[in-house]
């Protein structure tokens, strides 16, 4: 009966490590194939107190982007006309970005509204990544008052809003 030498144990361990490394390398997700952004969520937001409706999304940077790269979203305008374009530059301070429309009107319930999301290099010369999403609201914007219900930091009733006027 032959006893294993230290040299043969080390060689066997090293061979096992090489095989496991090769399996891991073969089954890994190549980061070069990953999208630059992962859309975490989005949709319509209704602020009844301020009388505003907007929609947007939150994105997480999952593949490294150079500082100064541009995330651009082109939102379909519910009122019609040209799309609403919003852009934000990537910084080293965060990897989460929230892009949303300015306040808008004309939102119809259950109608999908299209959003085109693009990532450009810092000079906006090269398109690095693009994806499209649709968001729909469960309610129309007719439930939101035309003018804010409150004004100021103390949420005082807005005297310009007819819904706040008391009879008499």
N, C-alpha and C positions, 0 to 999 in steps of 0.2 A: 504494500500500500504506500502510495506516494503522497507526501504532504505538499499542499500548495505553497508555493513560495510567495513572498511579499511582492515580488516582481510580477508574477502572474495575476495576483489579486488586483494590483493597480492597473495592469493592462486590461483586465476584464471590466473593471469599473469605468475606465476611460472609454472603452468601446461602447458600454451601455450609455454613457453620457452623450457620445457622438450620435448614437441611434436616436435617443430621446430628443436631442436638439434638432436633428433632421426632421423628425416627425412634427415637432412644434413649428419649425420653420415652414414646412409644407402646408400645414393646416391653419396658419395664421391669416388674419385679415390684413391684406396689404393696405397700409394707410394711403398710398397713392390712388387707390380706387375708391376711397371714402368720399362722401360729399363734404363740401366745406361747411355747410350748415345743417343742423337738425331743427326742424320746426317743432317747438315744444307745445304750442297751442295757439289758438287765435279765435277770433269771432267778433261779434258786435257787442258794444258796451253802451248802455243807456244811462245818462246822468240826469235824472228827473229834476233834481234840485237846481242844476245849472242849465237845464234845457238843452243838453247836447247829446248828440249821437255820433259815434265814430266806430270804426272797426280797424283791427290790426292783428298782429301776431308777435310771438316771442320766439327768437331763434338762439340757438346755442352753437358756438363755433366748435366743431369737432375735428377739424383738420386745420393745422396751422395756417394762418393768413398773415401776410406782412402788415405791419402797422401802417395805417393810412389807406388800406384797401377800402373799397366802398361797397356797402350793402345797400341796394336800391330796391324799393318795392313800388310797383305801379298798380294802384288800386282802381278797380272799376268804380266810376262815379254813379251812385244810385239816381242822382238827379239828371243824369245824361251828360253828354259833352265829353271833353277830354279826360283821360284818366288822371287820378291824383297821384303824383309821384313824390315819394319821400325817400331820402337817402341819409345814411349815417356812416361815418368813417370808423373803421376798426381801430381800436387802441389796445395798448398793453394792460390797461386798467381793468378790463372785464372780458368775459367770453360770452356774455348774454346781452342780447340787443332786443329792444322792443320798438317796433315800428308801427305807427298808427296814422290814420288819416286825420286831417283837421276836422272840426265839426262839420257834419253834413246833414242833408235832408233827402227825402225821397225813398227811404228804405221801405221795401215791401216785404211782408212776411213770407217766409219759406222760398224766396227767390235767391238762387245762388249768385254771388258776386265774385268776380274773378280777380285774383291777385297774381301778378308775375313778379317773382323774386329773382334778383340777379346779383352776382358778386363780380366786381371789377377790380383790376389792379389800381394802384394809387393814382395813376394818371388817367384812368378811365379809358385806356386805349385797348385793353384786352379783356374780353369777357372770360372769367374763370369758371363760372358755374351758374346755372339757371334752373329754376323749378317753378311750377305753377300750382296754385291752390284755389279753392273756392270756399267761401264762407256764406252762410245764410243765417238770417235772424228768425226767431220764432214769432216775433211780433213786428208790426210796422211802427214807424216813427210817429204815427198819429197820437200815440199815448204820451208823447213828450210835449210839454208846453212850448209855445213859440218863443217866449221870453223866460229868462231864469225866474224861478220861484223865490229865490233868495239872493241877496247881494252882500258883499263884504265878508270879513272873517268871522263875524258874529252871526251869520246866517239870518240877517234881518229880512223881513218880507220885502220883496221888490215892488215898489208902488207903481211901476210901469207895467206890471203883469195884471191883466184884467181878472185873472183867477184869484188874485189876492185882495181885490177890492171888496169891501163889506157893503152890503146894501144899507142905505139909510143915510 
